[in-house]
Amino acid sequence: MLEDNGSIRTLSVDIGGSGVKAMVLDITGKPLTERGRLETPQPATPEVVINTIVVLAAAQGEYHRVSVGFPGVVRYGVTETAANLHCDWIGFDLATTLSQQLNRPVKVINDADMQGLGAIAGKGVELVITLGTGFGSALFVDGKLVPNMEMGHHRFRKGETYEKQLGRAALDKIGEKKWNRRLEKAITSLQQLFNYDCLYIGGGEAVRINMNLPLNVKLIPNITGLLGGIALWKD
């Protein structure tokens, strides 16, 4: 038990389809270390991804607790879906397993939810989408998370999902110009669907956006996915 709660350091981990990232944050969420990144092993089974986290954690120095953003539905630390990793993640108790490996308390949340926690203002309806290997999403109302919203797997256009139309595979196939046109249509669709006050767009492929965005749409840096880790431990 630490006498000075201000000295608590949180290891924040972001598991992605192409990379696993880690950074240590102070009690306010300020970075204390440089971001570490390793390629996501393939096939991305729980065992090899956890081993990757252990390697990253060892390079980050001292920490007292761990926050993890996972690309899928998470309920009570158990990963229920994993469209861009391996089927062995379905029903896997990531929080308990990683806690045993690192000998630290661990909390796990959807990766887009964690990114949203690092970005939102906490007022009104705020939507977060992440553009990477897949298409992540998180919805907040007055700062409260609406849990387990996997919008990326809902139909968007031409009988295909948002992820199928806007994930990295689609970007590589159709090129940036056409991908940007699709994203523009998606932004219009999401505004009509959610009537959000603000839309935040992050993820590794957000740097490929080349359009004039509406005033209530903001780009957020990829590091936001790690910075949101501190919010998992707030009362």
C-alpha positions in Angstrom: 0.0 0.0 0.0 1.5 3.3 -1.1 1.4 6.1 1.5 1.5 8.8 -1.1 -1.2 8.2 -3.7 0.3 10.9 -5.8 3.2 8.6 -6.5 1.1 5.9 -8.1 2.3 5.1 -11.6 -0.1 3.4 -14.2 1.2 1.3 -17.1 -1.2 2.0 -20.0 -1.3 -0.6 -22.8 -3.0 -0.3 -26.2 -3.4 -3.6 -28.0 -3.9 -3.1 -31.8 -4.2 -5.3 -34.8 -0.8 -4.2 -36.0 1.0 -2.9 -32.9 1.0 -3.2 -29.1 1.9 0.1 -27.3 2.8 0.9 -23.7 3.6 4.0 -21.6 3.6 4.9 -17.9 1.4 7.7 -16.6 1.4 9.6 -13.4 -1.7 10.1 -11.2 -2.9 12.9 -13.4 -2.5 11.0 -16.6 0.8 12.8 -17.7 3.3 10.6 -19.5 6.3 9.6 -17.5 8.0 7.5 -20.1 8.4 7.4 -23.9 5.9 5.3 -25.7 7.1 1.7 -26.4 5.8 -0.2 -29.4 6.2 -3.7 -30.7 4.5 -5.3 -33.7 1.5 -7.4 -32.8 2.7 -11.1 -33.2 0.9 -13.2 -35.8 -1.1 -15.2 -35.3 -2.2 -12.9 -32.4 -3.1 -15.5 -29.8 -3.5 -14.5 -26.1 -0.2 -16.1 -25.1 2.0 -14.3 -27.6 0.3 -10.9 -27.2 0.6 -11.2 -23.4 4.3 -12.1 -23.8 4.7 -8.9 -25.9 3.0 -6.8 -23.1 5.4 -8.4 -20.6 8.4 -7.4 -22.7 7.1 -3.8 -23.2 6.3 -3.5 -19.4 9.8 -4.6 -18.5 11.2 -1.7 -20.5 8.9 0.9 -19.0 10.3 0.9 -15.5 8.3 1.1 -12.2 4.5 1.0 -12.2 1.9 0.0 -9.7 -1.2 -0.9 -11.8 -2.1 -1.6 -15.4 -4.8 -0.3 -17.8 -5.3 -2.1 -21.1 -7.3 -1.1 -24.2 -8.4 -4.2 -26.2 -9.9 -4.2 -29.8 -13.2 -5.9 -29.0 -16.0 -6.2 -26.5 -14.7 -6.5 -22.9 -16.9 -7.4 -20.0 -15.5 -7.7 -16.4 -12.0 -8.1 -17.8 -13.0 -10.9 -20.2 -12.6 -10.4 -23.9 -15.7 -11.4 -25.7 -14.9 -10.6 -29.4 -11.6 -10.1 -31.3 -12.3 -9.6 -35.0 -8.8 -8.5 -35.8 -6.8 -10.8 -33.5 -7.3 -14.5 -32.9 -10.4 -16.5 -32.0 -8.8 -17.8 -28.8 -9.5 -14.4 -27.3 -13.2 -15.1 -27.2 -14.1 -15.7 -23.6 -10.5 -15.1 -22.4 -9.9 -13.6 -19.0 -7.3 -11.0 -19.9 -7.4 -9.0 -16.7 -6.8 -12.0 -14.4 -4.2 -13.6 -16.7 -2.2 -10.4 -17.2 -2.4 -9.6 -13.5 -0.8 -12.9 -12.7 1.9 -12.3 -15.2 2.8 -8.8 -14.1 1.9 -9.2 -10.4 -0.1 -6.0 -10.6 -3.8 -5.1 -10.6 -5.1 -4.9 -14.1 -8.2 -3.3 -15.7 -9.2 -3.9 -19.3 -11.6 -1.9 -21.5 -12.3 -1.6 -25.2 -9.5 0.3 -27.0 -11.8 2.9 -28.5 -13.5 3.4 -25.1 -10.0 4.1 -23.6 -9.1 6.4 -26.4 -12.4 8.3 -25.8 -11.7 8.6 -22.1 -8.5 10.4 -23.0 -10.2 12.8 -25.5 -13.7 13.8 -24.4 -14.8 17.0 -22.8 -17.5 15.3 -20.7 -20.4 17.4 -22.0 -23.2 16.4 -24.3 -23.2 13.6 -26.8 -19.6 12.7 -27.8 -18.7 10.0 -30.3 -15.3 8.6 -30.9 -14.2 6.5 -33.9 -10.8 4.9 -34.4 -9.4 4.2 -37.9 -6.8 1.4 -37.9 -6.7 -2.2 -38.7 -10.4 -2.1 -37.9 -13.0 0.5 -37.1 -13.5 1.2 -33.4 -16.2 3.3 -31.8 -17.2 4.7 -28.4 -20.2 6.8 -27.3 -20.3 9.1 -24.3 -23.2 11.0 -22.9 -22.2 13.8 -20.4 -19.0 11.9 -19.9 -20.7 8.5 -19.2 -19.6 5.7 -21.4 -22.3 3.7 -23.3 -20.6 0.3 -23.0 -20.1 -2.5 -25.6 -21.0 -0.5 -28.7 -19.3 -2.3 -31.6 -20.5 0.0 -34.4 -17.7 -1.0 -36.7 -19.5 -4.3 -37.4 -22.9 -2.6 -38.2 -23.9 -2.1 -41.8 -22.8 1.1 -43.4 -23.3 1.1 -47.2 -23.6 -1.4 -50.1 -24.3 -4.2 -47.7 -20.9 -3.8 -46.0 -20.0 -2.7 -42.4 -18.1 0.4 -41.4 -15.0 -1.7 -40.8 -15.2 -3.5 -44.2 -15.5 -0.1 -45.9 -13.1 1.9 -43.9 -10.6 -0.5 -42.2 -6.9 -0.7 -43.3 -7.6 -3.4 -45.8 -10.1 -1.2 -47.6 -7.7 1.7 -47.5 -4.9 -0.3 -49.1 -7.3 -1.6 -51.7 -9.1 1.5 -52.9 -6.5 4.2 -52.1 -6.7 7.4 -50.0 -8.8 9.5 -52.3 -11.7 7.1 -52.4 -11.3 6.1 -48.8 -11.6 9.8 -47.8 -14.8 10.0 -49.8 -16.2 7.0 -47.9 -15.2 8.5 -44.6 -16.9 11.8 -45.5 -20.1 9.8 -46.1 -19.6 8.0 -42.8 -19.3 11.3 -40.9 -22.6 12.5 -42.4 -24.3 9.2 -41.6 -23.0 9.2 -38.0 -24.1 12.8 -37.4 -27.6 11.9 -38.5 -27.6 8.8 -36.4 -26.3 10.1 -33.1 -26.8 13.9 -33.4 -23.5 14.2 -31.6 -22.1 17.4 -30.2 -18.6 16.4 -31.1 -17.0 13.6 -33.1 -13.4 12.6 -32.3 -11.4 10.7 -34.9 -8.3 8.8 -33.9 -6.3 5.7 -34.7 -3.2 5.0 -36.8 -4.9 5.8 -40.1 -6.4 9.1 -39.0 -3.2 10.8 -40.4 -4.5 9.8 -43.9 -7.5 12.0 -43.6 -7.5 14.7 -46.3 -10.7 16.7 -46.2 -12.3 19.8 -44.7 -13.9 18.4 -41.5 -17.0 19.9 -39.9 -16.4 22.2 -37.0 -17.7 19.6 -34.5 -15.3 16.9 -35.8 -11.8 16.8 -34.2 -8.7 14.7 -35.0 -7.0 13.3 -31.9 -3.4 11.9 -31.8 -2.9 8.1 -31.6 -1.3 8.5 -28.2 -4.7 9.4 -26.8 -5.4 5.7 -26.7 -2.7 5.4 -24.0 -3.5 8.6 -22.1 -7.1 7.4 -21.5 -5.7 4.6 -19.3 -5.6 6.8 -16.2 -9.4 7.1 -16.3 -10.0 3.4 -15.6 -8.8 4.0 -12.0 -10.9 7.1 -11.2 -13.8 6.6 -8.9 
